[in-house]
Amino acid sequence: MESVRFTAERSSRGVVERDFTVGEVPGVLWSPASAPEQAALVLMGHGGGLHKKTPALVSRAHEMVTTWGHAVVAIDAPGHGERPVSVEDAQARAEFRHAMSEGDVARFEAVSVRYAISLAERAVPEWRATLDAVTELSEIGPDAPVGYGGGISLGTAIGLPLTAVEPRIRAAIFGGGFFVYEELMAAARRITVPVQFLLPWDDEYVDRASTLALFDAFASQEKTLHANPGDHRTIRWVGIDQEFLPRHLGRAGKAT
């Protein structure tokens, strides 16, 4: 098993931010300056074309740390952030740009689905290896409750199949802004943990009915849908249950 190798550390307003690598995968861990024992751990995915330290993701991570005492970890998806761009990654991005310049929505969807499947196949094992490594840290531990939070767009295309196969995840937040395909539907049918789902109601690319069908496919007994006005890149964290993850993971290291 690969171990966490910390490469940088900084502190700000009660939050310690540590860059790390697990094997060749770069990540970041945010934790309370005064960390409780067995802090709950929240995994955060980023959107397509973005990286592990986007301002919105960092803001949510700091809120989880300072409000609830959770630790938060994020990693760069393959071909994103500090990761090298493979030939496959570069080709997919070129096809994205061409399809969008031509206004070819069908081709844009086909490329997006193919690339999302490829990214998930690579990223899910990386996330599980990262989880193995991070839970070896003394301030977290192997019994720490784990949640998946903030998985929007690509974060859901990766986080949803991850949650379907990772038994340590107790609750998950997903979001729209991506095309729905059979692999995602099959993963959703396997998910039984509580789910909170964010939907941009006015997505100009993704058919709303398909996203609603995905939500319906979750096998969870507890699942909530939060829809707000917004286009493909505007997913609002308005009106959601802010205590969703703390309720299922515990607060300040106290597991539920």
C-alpha positions in Angstrom: 0.0 0.0 0.0 1.2 3.5 -0.9 1.7 6.0 2.0 0.9 9.7 2.1 4.0 11.8 1.4 3.5 15.4 2.5 5.2 18.0 0.4 4.0 21.3 1.8 2.1 22.7 4.8 0.4 26.0 5.6 -2.1 27.2 8.2 -4.8 29.8 8.1 -7.7 30.6 10.5 -7.7 27.3 12.2 -7.2 25.2 9.1 -4.1 23.3 8.3 -3.6 22.6 4.6 -1.1 20.0 3.5 -0.2 19.1 0.0 0.7 15.4 -0.5 1.2 12.6 -3.0 0.1 9.0 -2.9 2.2 7.3 -5.5 2.0 9.7 -8.4 -1.3 11.2 -7.5 -1.2 14.7 -6.0 -3.7 15.7 -3.4 -4.4 18.1 -0.5 -5.6 17.5 3.0 -7.4 20.2 5.1 -7.8 19.5 8.8 -8.5 21.4 12.0 -5.4 23.1 13.6 -6.5 21.3 16.8 -7.6 18.0 15.3 -9.9 15.8 17.3 -9.2 12.1 17.4 -10.8 10.1 14.7 -11.9 13.1 12.7 -14.6 12.3 10.1 -13.2 12.5 6.5 -14.9 14.1 3.5 -13.7 13.3 0.0 -14.3 16.2 -2.5 -14.2 15.9 -6.2 -13.7 18.7 -8.7 -15.4 19.6 -12.0 -14.2 18.9 -15.5 -11.2 21.0 -16.6 -10.6 22.1 -13.0 -8.4 20.9 -10.2 -8.3 20.1 -6.5 -7.8 23.7 -5.3 -10.5 25.7 -7.1 -11.8 28.6 -5.0 -15.2 27.1 -4.5 -13.8 23.7 -3.5 -11.4 25.3 -1.0 -14.2 27.4 0.4 -16.4 24.4 1.1 -13.4 22.5 2.5 -12.6 25.3 5.0 -16.3 25.4 6.0 -16.4 21.7 6.7 -13.2 21.9 8.8 -14.1 25.0 10.8 -17.8 24.3 11.3 -17.9 20.6 11.8 -14.3 19.6 12.7 -14.0 17.3 9.7 -10.9 16.6 7.6 -11.3 17.1 3.9 -9.2 15.5 1.1 -9.2 16.3 -2.6 -7.0 14.9 -5.5 -6.5 15.9 -9.1 -8.4 13.7 -11.5 -6.3 12.1 -14.3 -5.2 14.8 -16.8 -6.2 17.6 -14.5 -4.4 20.0 -12.2 -0.8 18.8 -11.6 -1.4 15.6 -13.5 0.2 14.9 -16.9 -2.1 15.1 -19.9 -2.1 11.9 -21.8 -2.6 11.5 -25.5 -6.2 10.3 -24.8 -6.8 13.4 -22.6 -5.5 15.8 -25.3 -7.5 14.1 -28.0 -10.7 14.2 -26.0 -10.3 17.9 -25.2 -9.6 18.7 -28.9 -12.8 16.9 -29.8 -14.7 18.9 -27.1 -13.5 22.2 -28.6 -14.4 21.1 -32.1 -17.8 19.9 -31.2 -18.6 23.1 -29.3 -17.3 25.3 -32.1 -19.5 23.5 -34.5 -22.5 23.5 -32.2 -22.6 19.7 -32.5 -24.4 18.7 -29.2 -24.6 15.0 -30.1 -20.9 14.8 -30.7 -20.2 16.8 -27.6 -22.3 14.3 -25.6 -20.6 11.3 -27.2 -17.1 12.6 -26.4 -18.1 13.6 -22.9 -19.5 10.2 -22.1 -16.6 8.3 -23.5 -14.1 10.5 -21.7 -16.0 10.4 -18.4 -16.0 6.6 -18.4 -12.3 6.6 -19.1 -11.6 9.1 -16.3 -13.7 7.1 -13.8 -12.0 3.8 -14.6 -8.7 5.5 -13.8 -9.7 7.7 -10.9 -11.8 5.3 -8.8 -8.8 3.1 -7.9 -6.7 6.2 -7.2 -9.4 7.5 -4.8 -9.5 4.2 -3.0 -5.7 4.1 -2.7 -5.8 7.7 -1.4 -8.5 6.7 1.2 -6.4 3.7 2.3 -3.4 6.0 2.8 -5.1 8.9 4.5 -6.9 6.7 7.0 -3.5 5.4 8.1 -2.8 8.9 9.5 -3.1 9.1 13.3 -5.5 12.1 13.3 -8.0 10.2 11.1 -7.6 6.5 11.6 -9.0 3.4 9.8 -12.4 3.7 11.6 -13.1 7.3 10.7 -16.5 7.8 9.1 -16.2 8.8 5.4 -18.5 10.9 3.2 -18.3 12.1 -0.4 -19.1 15.8 -0.6 -19.2 18.3 -3.4 -19.1 15.9 -6.3 -20.3 18.2 -9.1 -20.1 17.4 -12.8 -16.9 15.3 -13.3 -16.9 15.0 -9.5 -20.1 13.0 -9.8 -19.0 11.1 -12.9 -16.1 9.8 -10.7 -17.7 10.0 -7.2 -20.9 8.1 -8.1 -19.1 4.9 -9.3 -16.6 5.3 -6.4 -19.5 5.4 -3.9 -21.0 2.4 -5.5 -18.0 0.2 -4.8 -16.5 1.8 -1.6 -18.2 0.5 1.5 -16.5 3.1 3.8 -18.5 5.9 2.3 -21.6 6.5 4.5 -23.2 9.4 2.7 -22.7 11.4 -0.5 -23.4 14.7 -2.2 -23.6 14.6 -6.0 -24.6 17.2 -8.6 -25.8 17.6 -12.2 -24.0 19.2 -15.1 -23.1 16.0 -16.8 -24.6 13.6 -19.3 -26.3 10.4 -17.9 -25.2 7.1 -19.4 -25.8 3.5 -18.5 -22.7 3.0 -16.4 -23.8 5.8 -14.1 -27.3 4.4 -13.9 -26.0 1.0 -13.0 -23.8 2.5 -10.3 -26.7 4.5 -8.9 -28.8 1.3 -8.5 -26.0 0.0 -6.3 -25.9 3.0 -3.9 -27.9 2.6 -0.7 -26.3 5.3 1.5 -28.0 8.6 2.0 -27.7 10.9 -1.0 -28.2 14.6 -1.5 -28.4 15.6 -5.2 -28.0 19.2 -6.6 -29.6 19.9 -10.0 -29.0 22.9 -12.3 -32.6 23.3 -13.6 -31.7 25.2 -16.8 -28.7 23.1 -18.1 -28.5 23.8 -21.8 -26.6 20.6 -22.6 -28.0 17.9 -20.3 -31.6 16.7 -20.6 -33.4 17.3 -17.3 -35.4 14.2 -17.6 -32.3 12.0 -17.8 -30.9 13.6 -14.6 -34.2 13.0 -12.8 -34.1 9.4 -13.9 -30.6 9.1 -12.4 -31.9 10.5 -9.1 -34.8 8.0 -9.2 -32.3 5.1 -9.8 -30.5 5.6 -6.5 -31.4 2.7 -4.2 -31.0 4.9 -1.1 -33.9 5.0 1.4 -32.8 8.6 2.2 -32.3 10.8 -0.9 -33.2 14.5 -1.5 -33.2 16.5 -4.7 -32.3 20.2 -4.6 -33.0 22.1 -7.8 -32.1 25.7 -8.4 -32.1 27.9 -11.5 -28.8 27.7 -13.3 -27.1 26.6 -16.5 -24.5 24.0 -17.2 -21.8 25.7 -15.1 -24.0 27.3 -12.5 -24.8 24.8 -9.7 -26.0 26.7 -6.6 -25.5 25.5 -3.1 -28.7 27.3 -2.1 -31.4 25.7 0.1 -29.5 22.5 0.7 -29.3 20.7 4.0 -26.1 22.0 5.4 -26.1 19.4 8.1 -26.5 16.5 5.8 -22.9 15.1 6.0 -22.4 16.0 9.7 -25.6 14.2 10.5 -24.3 11.0 9.0 -20.7 11.3 9.8 -20.8 12.9 13.2 -19.3 16.2 14.4 -15.9 17.0 15.8 -14.7 13.4 15.6 -17.8 11.9 17.2 -19.1 9.3 14.9 -22.8 8.6 14.5 
